[in-house]
Amino acid sequence: MADGIRALKGELLWAPEPLELSMNFCGFDCTYCYANARKPDRRVDLPQIMGLLANFRNRDTREARLMQLGYPMIASNHVDVFAGTNARQFEPIWEVCVFQGVPIVWQTRGAHKPQRPILDRIIKETPRSIWYVSIPMWDDEIRKRIEPKAPPIPYRLELIQQLVEAGHSVVVGINPVCVDWLPDYEPLIDRVKELGAFGVWFSALYFGRTFGESLTADKVQRITPELIDRSGCNGSKIDHAHILAAVEYADAAGLSTYYAKSDRPSTMFNYWEEVYGKTMPMIQQLINQAHAWHAEEGDDYTPITRDEAVASMSVLPSGFNYGPFFHSDVKEFRKMMGLPQGAKLPHVNAEEFWSALWNSDYFSAKMGPLSCKVFAYASVKTGETITPTYDDTGHKVLVYNPKGFRYSYAHTPDLAE
């Protein structure tokens, strides 16, 4: 299937925007790029994109209805629309987006000289937007080895200044973080602060189970087999500790920070709400609210009901089928819904989605609150027996502690009284 405008189903509860525009194979071709490695024949479906943008107000697809509701679209999570393989085709797409009032969230490394007039025009003529500028390393010699076809680091710093001066809001993605590539994070963080960026988004370097099989021999050597092995599927402990230290440094500098694996409060997505007015619900919002409640009450843990959690997040739009959110593991989904294997997959509305996610140990740990160590289910443990605690509506009670929990169920007998 060619790439176009799609709903970000796999990013629900973790991305503030529900739509993504993807295009051709990214010409920047960074060594660690999972999108290029897993889909080297990626190509854009221009008729799908232009047809949807021109007629979304008269269509009833998931993507069209999200546009009708005014949600922003990210360009792009998989490719850079300003790479040489995409910029010329992207410019008329952007023109239609502006004309139709479709807001865009930007992710980019900038542009090379032939494509910069397009980028310059878009910066100048686009309404205030959030721009995520990716800078994973400070030393441009390292960039030449790891991102040899991407724009140089000094230019990306100039781009931040250009964006800020044009009235846009900039977050710098130090993503992926690898201590080998960024041993000293202070100069980069200091510089982006000076340039007027509002925040820094961190993510660790990792490689999926089959990712290495998709890499060319040249890319493996540029990254090194040792680093690929050390990073594994979830990132290395060394890089994780490095990120936590960088987060503290950026916080002290007055920047908003976000690192999904830190399970800590973040003001990062307040900027999305300010600029675009609408975001999808996010687990980060629940963390923020739980932390505020905990600070007020000062107890060892803070109980949270399903309804309180849902109310703490942006509204999940009604009228959609949220079943595909669970389709990453259809076997577990059918089991959760009490269906025999092979049965037709059911439609799941917003209310059913929250109930299913909230009460499923499997899916909550995979994509919901239990994926964060600061949350656990309230329970009473008697010997080897664990009895969950339920609220008056029949949903499990969640508990929060900023220090985290060792297990998915916490012994909280006072909540069962």
Secondary structure in CASP SS format (residue, H / E / C, confidence):
PFRMAT SS
TARGET T0000
AUTHOR 0000-0000-0000
METHOD secondary structure of the structure
MODEL  1
M C 1.00
A C 1.00
D E 1.00
G C 1.00
I E 1.00
R E 1.00
A E 1.00
L C 1.00
K H 1.00
G H 1.00
E H 1.00
L C 1.00
L E 1.00
W C 1.00
A C 1.00
P C 1.00
E C 1.00
P C 1.00
L E 1.00
E E 1.00
L E 1.00
S C 1.00
M C 1.00
N C 1.00
F C 1.00
C C 1.00
G C 1.00
F C 1.00
D C 1.00
C C 1.00
T C 1.00
Y C 1.00
C C 1.00
Y H 1.00
A H 1.00
N H 1.00
A H 1.00
R H 1.00
K C 1.00
P C 1.00
D C 1.00
R C 1.00
R C 1.00
V E 1.00
D C 1.00
L H 1.00
P H 1.00
Q H 1.00
I H 1.00
M H 1.00
G H 1.00
L H 1.00
L H 1.00
A H 1.00
N H 1.00
F H 1.00
R H 1.00
N H 1.00
R C 1.00
D C 1.00
T C 1.00
R H 1.00
E H 1.00
A H 1.00
R H 1.00
L H 1.00
M H 1.00
Q H 1.00
L C 1.00
G C 1.00
Y C 1.00
P C 1.00
M E 1.00
I E 1.00
A E 1.00
S C 1.00
N C 1.00
H C 1.00
V C 1.00
D C 1.00
V C 1.00
F C 1.00
A C 1.00
G C 1.00
T C 1.00
N C 1.00
A H 1.00
R H 1.00
Q H 1.00
F H 1.00
E H 1.00
P H 1.00
I H 1.00
W H 1.00
E H 1.00
V H 1.00
C H 1.00
V H 1.00
F H 1.00
Q H 1.00
G C 1.00
V C 1.00
P C 1.00
I E 1.00
V E 1.00
W E 1.00
Q E 1.00
T E 1.00
R C 1.00
G C 1.00
A C 1.00
H C 1.00
K H 1.00
P H 1.00
Q H 1.00
R H 1.00
P H 1.00
I H 1.00
L H 1.00
D H 1.00
R H 1.00
I H 1.00
I H 1.00
K H 1.00
E H 1.00
T C 1.00
P C 1.00
R C 1.00
S C 1.00
I E 1.00
W E 1.00
Y E 1.00
V E 1.00
S E 1.00
I C 1.00
P C 1.00
M C 1.00
W C 1.00
D C 1.00
D H 1.00
E H 1.00
I H 1.00
R H 1.00
K H 1.00
R H 1.00
I H 1.00
E C 1.00
P C 1.00
K C 1.00
A C 1.00
P C 1.00
P C 1.00
I H 1.00
P H 1.00
Y H 1.00
R H 1.00
L H 1.00
E H 1.00
L H 1.00
I H 1.00
Q H 1.00
Q H 1.00
L H 1.00
V H 1.00
E H 1.00
A C 1.00
G C 1.00
H C 1.00
S E 1.00
V E 1.00
V E 1.00
V E 1.00
G E 1.00
I E 1.00
N E 1.00
P E 1.00
V E 1.00
C C 1.00
V C 1.00
D C 1.00
W C 1.00
L C 1.00
P C 1.00
D C 1.00
Y C 1.00
E H 1.00
P H 1.00
L H 1.00
I H 1.00
D H 1.00
R H 1.00
V H 1.00
K H 1.00
E H 1.00
L H 1.00
G C 1.00
A C 1.00
F C 1.00
G E 1.00
V E 1.00
W E 1.00
F E 1.00
S E 1.00
A E 1.00
L C 1.00
Y C 1.00
F C 1.00
G C 1.00
R C 1.00
T C 1.00
F H 1.00
G H 1.00
E H 1.00
S H 1.00
L C 1.00
T C 1.00
A H 1.00
D H 1.00
K H 1.00
V H 1.00
Q H 1.00
R H 1.00
I H 1.00
T C 1.00
P H 1.00
E H 1.00
L H 1.00
I H 1.00
D H 1.00
R H 1.00
S H 1.00
G C 1.00
C C 1.00
N C 1.00
G C 1.00
S C 1.00
K H 1.00
I H 1.00
D H 1.00
H H 1.00
A H 1.00
H H 1.00
I H 1.00
L H 1.00
A H 1.00
A H 1.00
V H 1.00
E H 1.00
Y H 1.00
A H 1.00
D H 1.00
A H 1.00
A C 1.00
G C 1.00
L C 1.00
S E 1.00
T E 1.00
Y E 1.00
Y E 1.00
A H 1.00
K H 1.00
S H 1.00
D C 1.00
R C 1.00
P C 1.00
S C 1.00
T C 1.00
M C 1.00
F C 1.00
N H 1.00
Y H 1.00
W H 1.00
E H 1.00
E H 1.00
V H 1.00
Y H 1.00
G C 1.00
K C 1.00
T C 1.00
M C 1.00
P C 1.00
M E 1.00
I H 1.00
Q H 1.00
Q H 1.00
L H 1.00
I H 1.00
N H 1.00
Q H 1.00
A H 1.00
H H 1.00
A H 1.00
W H 1.00
H H 1.00
A H 1.00
E H 1.00
E H 1.00
G C 1.00
D C 1.00
D C 1.00
Y C 1.00
T E 1.00
P E 1.00
I E 1.00
T C 1.00
R H 1.00
D H 1.00
E H 1.00
A H 1.00
V H 1.00
A H 1.00
S H 1.00
M C 1.00
S C 1.00
V C 1.00
L C 1.00
P C 1.00
S C 1.00
G C 1.00
F C 1.00
N C 1.00
Y C 1.00
G H 1.00
P H 1.00
F H 1.00
F H 1.00
H H 1.00
S H 1.00
D H 1.00
V H 1.00
K H 1.00
E H 1.00
F H 1.00
R H 1.00
K H 1.00
M H 1.00
M C 1.00
G C 1.00
L C 1.00
P C 1.00
Q C 1.00
G C 1.00
A C 1.00
K C 1.00
L C 1.00
P C 1.00
H C 1.00
V C 1.00
N C 1.00
A H 1.00
E H 1.00
E H 1.00
F H 1.00
W H 1.00
S H 1.00
A H 1.00
L H 1.00
W H 1.00
N H 1.00
S C 1.00
D H 1.00
Y H 1.00
F H 1.00
S H 1.00
A H 1.00
K H 1.00
M H 1.00
G C 1.00
P H 1.00
L H 1.00
S H 1.00
C C 1.00
K C 1.00
V C 1.00
F E 1.00
A E 1.00
Y E 1.00
A E 1.00
S E 1.00
V E 1.00
K E 1.00
T E 1.00
G C 1.00
E C 1.00
T E 1.00
I E 1.00
T E 1.00
P E 1.00
T C 1.00
Y E 1.00
D C 1.00
D C 1.00
T C 1.00
G C 1.00
H C 1.00
K E 1.00
V C 1.00
L E 1.00
V E 1.00
Y E 1.00
N C 1.00
P C 1.00
K C 1.00
G C 1.00
F C 1.00
R C 1.00
Y C 1.00
S C 1.00
Y E 1.00
A E 1.00
H E 1.00
T C 1.00
P H 1.00
D H 1.00
L H 1.00
A H 1.00
E C 1.00
END
